[in-house]
Amino acid sequence: MDSINAVSNAGMTAYQGIQQNFNRLADNTQTIIQPQQSFDNTANALIDNKMAQTDIEALVKVLKTEDLLLGQLLDIKA
């Protein structure tokens, strides 16, 4: 049962991380579309968007791994 809880906690952490990164993307997008922003602010927002994208991709892999592990645990229990 501890294995299932550990996998579930990892999944919840990944899900929350994905939400936070989507919020990052939204904030950066607001910075990018404001015409009065300096070039440095716009460039930093674009770079941070790429980093958020990479974070989201990694966290999705965590969720996929969780799904695989839960399937394996259920197969073992069955």
Backbone torsions as a table, in degrees:
resi	resn	phi	psi	omega
1	MET	NA	-31.9	178.4
2	ASP	-63.7	-33.5	179.5
3	SER	-63.7	-42.3	179.8
4	ILE	-65.5	-41.1	178.5
5	ASN	-64.3	-40.1	179.9
6	ALA	-64.8	-42.0	178.9
7	VAL	-66.1	-41.7	179.7
8	SER	-62.7	-41.7	178.1
9	ASN	-63.1	-40.1	178.4
10	ALA	-63.9	-40.5	179.2
11	GLY	-65.6	-40.6	179.5
12	MET	-66.6	-40.7	177.7
13	THR	-62.4	-42.6	178.5
14	ALA	-63.8	-44.1	179.6
15	TYR	-60.3	-44.8	179.0
16	GLN	-65.3	-37.8	177.5
17	GLY	-63.5	-39.6	177.4
18	ILE	-63.0	-44.8	178.3
19	GLN	-60.1	-44.6	-179.7
20	GLN	-62.8	-38.9	179.5
21	ASN	-70.6	-33.8	174.4
22	PHE	-66.6	-35.2	174.5
23	ASN	-64.9	-39.8	175.3
24	ARG	-58.1	-45.4	179.2
25	LEU	-60.4	-42.6	-179.7
26	ALA	-64.3	-43.6	178.5
27	ASP	-63.1	-45.0	179.3
28	ASN	-63.6	-37.6	179.2
29	THR	-62.4	-39.7	176.8
30	GLN	-62.5	-38.5	177.5
31	THR	-65.4	-41.7	-176.4
32	ILE	-67.3	-39.4	-173.8
33	ILE	-83.1	-8.8	177.9
34	GLN	-78.7	118.4	-173.9
35	PRO	-67.1	-24.0	-177.0
36	GLN	-82.8	-1.8	-179.4
37	GLN	-68.6	146.1	176.5
38	SER	-73.6	163.2	178.6
39	PHE	-60.0	-39.5	-179.3
40	ASP	-62.3	-43.7	179.0
41	ASN	-63.2	-42.7	179.7
42	THR	-65.2	-44.6	179.7
43	ALA	-63.0	-43.3	178.5
44	ASN	-62.2	-39.4	178.9
45	ALA	-66.1	-40.3	178.6
46	LEU	-65.2	-41.5	178.3
47	ILE	-65.2	-42.7	179.7
48	ASP	-65.4	-33.5	175.8
49	ASN	-61.7	-40.5	178.5
50	LYS	-65.5	-40.2	177.5
51	MET	-65.5	-39.2	177.7
52	ALA	-63.9	-39.4	178.0
53	GLN	-60.2	-45.6	179.2
54	THR	-62.6	-41.4	177.6
55	ASP	-61.1	-45.0	-179.3
56	ILE	-62.5	-44.0	179.3
57	GLU	-60.3	-41.0	179.2
58	ALA	-66.4	-41.2	-179.1
59	LEU	-68.9	-32.4	175.4
60	VAL	-65.5	-36.5	176.5
61	LYS	-64.1	-35.9	176.0
62	VAL	-61.6	-44.6	179.5
63	LEU	-64.2	-38.9	177.9
64	LYS	-64.8	-40.0	178.0
65	THR	-65.4	-41.0	177.3
66	GLU	-59.3	-44.4	179.6
67	ASP	-60.2	-43.2	179.0
68	LEU	-63.9	-44.5	-179.1
69	LEU	-65.7	-41.2	178.2
70	LEU	-62.9	-39.7	176.8
71	GLY	-61.7	-42.1	178.9
72	GLN	-66.6	-40.4	178.7
73	LEU	-64.0	-40.7	178.5
74	LEU	-66.5	-36.1	177.0
75	ASP	-64.8	-38.0	178.9
76	ILE	-66.7	-42.5	-178.0
77	LYS	-68.5	-28.0	-175.5
78	ALA	-75.9	NA	NA
